[in-house]
């Protein structure tokens, strides 16, 4: 997910995106544990997307508190 896409989303949409990414990460971790995951790079990409979304959520909350 690109950060340009995240900039245009509201806080509630970011939270929904975070939940879906966490579910995807869980599924990938289970596939990794059962050795069904062929592309292990997906796990790293999902982890970075989660961090990116959490960063935008924190920024939005801080901006909201300042106002």
Order of alpha helices (4+ residues) and beta strands (2+ residues): alpha-alpha-alpha
